[in-house]
C-alpha cells in the first residue's frame, strides 16, 4: 500500500527537527512563566478564500505551515460549496509566487493539482489539473474575511539533548501550532469559550482558566515531556540498554518527538470545525499519529455532539454510506469485501466527527478500522444521503412560496 502524505510529512518534519542545533543545556524542569514575545511566535498565517473552479463555487481554508514556512509549505482543505465535503491539500510556493497544491484524493488514482499564483492580499488564480492529465479548469479564489471566525496562527517549538556533551546525543523535540480567535465579531463569552475549547483540544486541558493561561499550560506540558524523556534516557544508561561509547550506533532510535498541529476544515458562522493532529515517536519502526475533530457552535458557545445532528438509529444507514465511500476511495470492485482494506467487512461511524453545512465526516486514525499502512481515513457523508436520520435543523429548508 502507498505511504500517505501525512506519514511522509511527519517523517520529513522529524528529519528537519533532528538537523537543527539543540542547546546542550536542558530547560528548567519547573514550569516557567515567560513573556510570550520571547517564546511564542505568530507562525505562519491562515486564509480563507472563495471563488470559482470551472463552473463550481468553492471555498478554501489554507494555512502556512509554521515549521516549514521558509520552504513555503502550505496545508489546508477546500470544498465544493454545493457538495460540502473537505478535500485535503498540501504543497509549496516557489520564489516566483507560484503555489502548487496537491489534493489528497482516492487511494490509487493520481492526485489532482491546483497550480497558480498566490498572494494573500490578491488571492489564488490558476489552473486545476485532473489526475488523468486530460481535464483542465481555470480557478480564481479571492480572500474572504466575512461570515467567519477570525483566526491567527501561533507556534511553539523546543528541544532537549538526552546526553549533553555527547556529539551524537539523541534529542527530544516538542512542537505545537494552533489557531486562536481574535476579538473581532465575538462577544466576551464566545471568545473565552472558544479559547478554552481550543486549549482543551490542543492540550487536553479542562481548567476553567485555560483560556487565560494557554502559554503557561503549553510550557507545563513541554516541561513534562522533556523531563520524562531525560529520565527515560538516564534509566536506559543505568540498565545498560544504551552504551554512550557507541552512541552513534543507536542514537536514531532514541530521537523522540511530540507535536500537535491544528487545522481548519470548515469556517462559516456560526460553525467552526477543526482538527488537532497529534504525532508521537518514542522509538520503534514508526511513530503514531491521529486527528481529533471538533465542531464548535460559536454563536451558542458549545461543542456539538452526534445526537445534536443525527437521530437515534443512525448507525446502520450511516454505516452503509461509509461502506460505499470506502469502495469509492479505494477502488474496490463490487465483489471485493471491505476487509481487502479494513479489518472487518463493515464500517460504523465513530464519535470523531466534524460538520460542514452539507454533511458530516468521520476521521478514523491508524489501527482503528484499518492497518497503519492505510493511514488516517476520512469519509464524508452528505446529509441528503441520510435524510431519514438527520435532525431537521440540518436539512435544507423548503423555500417559502407566496
C-alpha positions in Angstrom: 0.0 0.0 0.0 1.1 3.6 -0.6 2.5 5.7 2.2 0.1 8.5 2.9 1.2 12.1 2.5 0.8 12.7 6.3 3.2 9.9 7.0 5.7 11.3 4.6 5.3 14.8 6.0 5.8 13.6 9.6 9.0 11.8 8.6 10.3 15.0 6.9 9.4 17.1 10.0 11.4 14.7 12.2 14.4 14.8 10.0 14.3 18.6 9.9 14.0 18.7 13.7 17.0 16.4 14.1 19.0 18.5 11.7 18.6 21.6 13.9 21.0 22.5 16.6 19.8 22.0 20.1 21.2 23.6 23.3 23.4 21.4 25.4 21.7 23.0 28.5 18.4 21.4 29.4 15.5 23.7 30.0 14.2 24.1 33.5 12.3 21.2 34.9 9.8 23.5 36.6 7.0 25.4 34.8 8.1 28.9 33.8 6.1 32.0 33.0 7.7 34.0 30.2 6.9 36.9 28.0 5.0 35.4 25.1 7.0 37.5 22.6 10.2 35.8 23.7 9.0 32.2 23.3 5.7 32.0 21.5 5.7 33.2 17.9 3.0 34.0 15.5 4.0 31.4 13.0 2.5 31.4 9.5 -0.9 32.6 8.5 -4.4 31.3 8.0 -6.5 32.3 5.0 -10.0 31.7 3.7 -10.6 32.2 0.0 -13.8 31.9 -2.0 -14.4 31.8 -5.7 -14.9 29.6 -8.8 -13.3 26.5 -10.0 -14.7 26.0 -13.5 -18.4 26.3 -13.0 -18.3 25.4 -9.4 -18.3 27.7 -6.4 -15.6 26.6 -3.9 -14.2 27.7 -0.6 -10.6 27.1 0.6 -9.1 27.0 4.1 -5.3 27.5 3.8 -2.5 27.9 6.3 1.2 28.4 6.0 2.9 25.6 7.9 4.9 27.4 10.7 7.6 24.6 10.8 8.3 24.7 7.0 7.3 28.4 6.5 10.7 29.2 5.0 10.2 26.5 2.4 6.8 27.9 1.5 4.8 24.9 2.6 1.0 25.2 2.8 -1.7 22.9 4.2 -5.4 23.1 4.1 -8.8 21.9 2.8 -11.1 23.1 0.1 -14.7 22.1 -0.7 -17.2 22.5 -3.5 -19.9 24.6 -1.8 -22.7 22.6 -3.4 -21.4 19.3 -2.0 -19.6 20.3 1.2 -17.0 17.6 1.8 -13.5 18.8 2.8 -10.7 17.8 0.5 -7.2 17.8 1.9 -4.4 19.9 0.2 -0.7 20.3 0.6 2.1 21.9 -1.4 4.8 24.5 -1.8 5.1 28.1 -3.2 8.2 28.8 -5.2 10.3 32.0 -5.2 8.2 33.4 -8.0 4.9 33.2 -6.1 3.6 30.1 -7.9 1.8 27.7 -5.5 1.2 24.1 -6.3 -1.3 22.3 -4.1 -1.9 18.5 -4.4 -5.2 17.0 -3.4 -5.3 14.1 -1.1 -7.6 12.1 -3.3 -8.5 8.5 -3.8 -6.1 5.7 -2.9 -4.6 4.6 -6.2 -5.5 7.3 -8.6 -3.0 10.0 -9.5 -3.9 13.2 -7.5 -5.4 16.3 -8.9 -3.5 19.6 -8.5 -4.2 23.3 -8.3 -1.4 25.4 -9.7 -1.4 29.2 -9.8 -0.1 32.5 -8.4 -0.9 33.1 -4.8 -0.8 36.3 -2.9 -2.5 36.7 0.5 -4.0 40.1 -0.5 -4.9 39.3 -4.1 -5.9 35.6 -3.9 -5.1 32.4 -5.7 -5.5 32.3 -9.5 -4.5 29.5 -11.9 -5.4 26.1 -13.3 -6.8 22.9 -11.8 -5.3 19.7 -13.4 -7.1 16.4 -13.1 -5.0 13.3 -12.2 -5.9 11.7 -15.6 -3.9 14.5 -17.3 -6.9 15.3 -19.6 -9.1 17.9 -17.8 -8.0 21.4 -17.0 -10.2 24.0 -15.4 -9.4 27.6 -14.5 -10.0 28.9 -11.0 -10.0 32.2 -9.2 -10.2 32.4 -5.4 -10.3 35.7 -3.6 -9.6 36.5 0.1 -12.6 36.3 2.3 -12.9 37.8 5.8 -16.7 38.0 6.3 -19.1 35.5 7.9 -16.3 33.5 9.5 -14.4 33.3 12.8 -11.2 35.4 12.5 -8.2 33.3 13.5 -4.5 33.8 13.8 -1.9 31.1 14.0 0.7 30.6 16.7 3.7 28.3 17.1 5.9 27.0 19.9 9.0 24.7 19.5 11.6 23.3 21.9 14.1 20.5 22.1 16.4 18.8 24.6 19.5 16.7 24.2 19.4 13.4 26.1 23.1 13.5 26.9 24.7 17.0 26.8 28.3 16.7 25.8 28.0 13.7 23.5 28.2 14.8 19.9 25.9 12.0 18.7 23.4 12.5 21.5 19.7 11.8 20.6 17.2 14.5 21.4 13.5 15.1 22.1 11.6 17.7 20.1 8.4 19.3 21.2 6.3 21.3 18.7 2.8 22.9 18.8 1.0 25.0 16.3 -2.5 26.3 16.9 -5.1 28.9 15.8 -6.8 31.2 18.3 -9.7 33.6 17.6 -9.3 37.3 17.6 -11.7 39.6 19.3 -13.4 40.7 16.1 -17.1 39.8 15.8 -17.1 37.7 19.0 -18.7 38.5 22.4 -16.6 38.1 25.5 -18.4 34.9 26.3 -17.9 33.5 22.8 -14.2 34.5 22.8 -13.5 32.9 26.2 -15.4 29.7 25.4 -13.6 29.2 22.1 -10.1 29.9 23.5 -10.9 27.4 26.3 -12.2 24.8 23.9 -9.0 25.2 21.8 -6.8 24.8 24.8 -8.7 21.6 25.7 -8.4 20.3 22.2 -4.7 21.2 21.9 -3.5 20.0 25.3 -6.4 18.1 26.8 -6.8 20.8 29.5 -10.2 21.3 31.2 -9.0 24.0 33.6 -11.6 26.7 33.8 -8.9 29.3 33.4 -7.3 27.6 30.3 -8.4 30.5 28.0 -6.4 33.0 30.1 -3.2 30.9 30.5 -2.6 28.8 27.4 1.0 29.8 27.3 1.6 28.5 30.8 -0.2 25.3 30.0 2.0 24.8 26.9 5.1 25.3 29.0 3.9 22.9 31.6 3.3 20.2 29.1 6.6 20.9 27.3 8.4 20.6 30.7 6.8 17.3 31.5 7.6 15.7 28.1 11.2 16.8 28.1 11.8 15.9 31.8 10.2 12.4 31.3 12.5 12.0 28.2 15.6 12.9 30.1 14.7 10.5 32.9 13.9 7.6 30.5 17.2 8.1 28.7 19.1 8.1 32.0 17.4 4.9 33.0 18.4 3.3 29.7 22.1 4.0 30.5 21.7 2.7 34.0 20.1 -0.5 32.8 22.8 -1.0 30.1 20.4 -0.6 27.2 22.3 2.4 25.9 26.1 2.4 25.7 27.3 6.0 25.4 30.6 4.9 24.0 28.7 3.5 21.0 26.1 6.3 20.8 26.3 6.8 17.0 25.2 3.2 16.5 21.8 3.6 18.1 21.1 7.2 18.7 18.4 7.5 15.9 16.2 5.0 17.8 16.1 7.4 20.7 15.2 10.6 18.9 11.8 11.2 20.4 9.2 13.7 19.1 5.9 15.1 20.1 3.8 17.5 18.0 0.3 18.8 17.8 -1.0 20.9 15.0 -4.4 22.4 14.4 -6.1 22.8 11.1 -9.4 24.2 9.9 -11.9 22.1 7.9 -14.8 24.4 7.9 -15.3 28.0 9.0 -18.6 29.7 8.3 -20.5 31.4 11.0 -21.7 30.1 13.4 -19.8 26.8 12.8 -16.1 26.2 13.2 -14.8 22.7 12.5 -11.2 22.0 13.4 -8.8 19.1 13.8 -6.0 18.5 16.3 -3.4 16.2 14.8 -1.0 14.5 17.4 2.2 12.8 16.5 4.4 10.9 18.9 7.6 8.9 18.2 9.1 7.0 21.2 11.3 4.5 19.4 10.3 1.6 17.2 9.6 1.3 13.5 7.4 4.4 13.2 5.5 7.0 15.2 1.8 7.2 16.0 -0.5 9.9 14.8 -4.2 10.7 14.7 -6.5 13.6 14.4 -9.2 14.6 16.9 -12.0 16.5 15.3 -14.4 19.0 16.9 -17.2 21.2 15.6 -18.0 24.3 17.7 -21.2 26.3 17.5 -19.5 29.6 18.3 -22.7 31.6 18.5 -24.1 29.4 21.3 -20.6 28.7 22.8 -20.8 24.9 22.7 -19.3 21.8 21.0 -21.7 19.8 19.0 -22.4 16.1 19.7 -23.6 13.4 17.4 -27.1 13.5 19.0 -27.3 17.2 18.1 -27.1 16.2 14.4 -28.3 12.6 14.0 -31.4 10.9 15.2 -31.4 7.6 17.2 -30.8 4.6 14.9 -28.4 6.4 12.6 -25.7 3.7 12.8 -26.9 1.4 10.1 -27.8 3.9 7.4 -24.7 6.0 8.0 -22.6 2.8 8.0 -23.9 1.8 4.6 -22.9 5.2 3.1 -19.5 4.9 4.8 -19.0 1.5 3.2 -19.8 2.9 -0.2 -17.3 5.7 0.4 -14.6 3.2 1.3 -15.3 1.3 -2.0 -15.0 4.6 -4.0 -11.9 5.8 -2.1 -10.0 2.5 -2.6 -11.4 1.5 -5.9 -12.9 -1.7 -4.6 -14.9 -3.8 -7.1 -18.4 -4.9 -6.2 -17.3 -8.4 -5.4 -14.4 -7.4 -3.2 -15.0 -7.3 0.6 -14.3 -4.3 2.6 -11.8 -6.4 4.5 -9.5 -6.1 1.5 -8.7 -2.7 3.0 -10.3 -2.7 6.5 -10.0 -5.1 9.4 -13.7 -6.0 9.0 -16.3 -6.3 6.3 -18.3 -3.4 7.7 -17.6 0.1 8.9 -19.5 2.0 11.6 -19.4 5.8 12.4 -17.3 6.8 15.4 -17.5 9.8 17.7 -14.6 11.5 15.9 -16.7 13.6 13.5 -16.9 17.1 12.0 -19.6 19.1 10.3 -19.9 21.3 7.2 -23.2 22.8 6.1 -23.8 20.0 3.7 -22.8 16.9 5.7 -20.8 15.1 8.3 -17.4 13.5 8.1 -15.7 10.9 10.2 -12.0 10.5 10.8 -10.5 7.1 11.7 -6.9 7.2 13.0 -4.5 4.4 12.0 -5.3 1.0 13.5 -8.9 1.9 14.4 -10.5 0.3 11.3 -7.5 -0.5 9.1 -3.7 -1.2 9.3 -1.2 1.5 9.8 -0.3 1.4 6.1 -3.7 2.6 5.1 -3.1 5.8 7.0 -5.8 8.0 8.6 -9.1 7.5 6.8 -11.5 10.4 6.4 -15.0 9.7 5.0 -17.7 12.3 4.2 -21.5 11.6 4.3 -23.8 14.2 2.7 -26.9 14.9 4.7 -29.0 14.3 1.6 -27.8 10.7 1.6 -29.1 10.0 5.1 -32.1 12.4 5.4 -34.1 10.0 7.4 -31.7 10.1 10.4 -30.7 13.8 10.3 -32.2 16.3 12.7 -34.5 18.6 10.8 -32.4 21.7 11.7 -29.6 20.4 9.5 -31.6 19.7 6.4 -32.2 22.2 3.6 -35.4 24.1 4.4 -38.0 24.3 1.6 -38.2 27.7 0.0 -41.3 29.8 1.1 -44.0 30.2 -1.5 -46.0 33.3 -2.0 
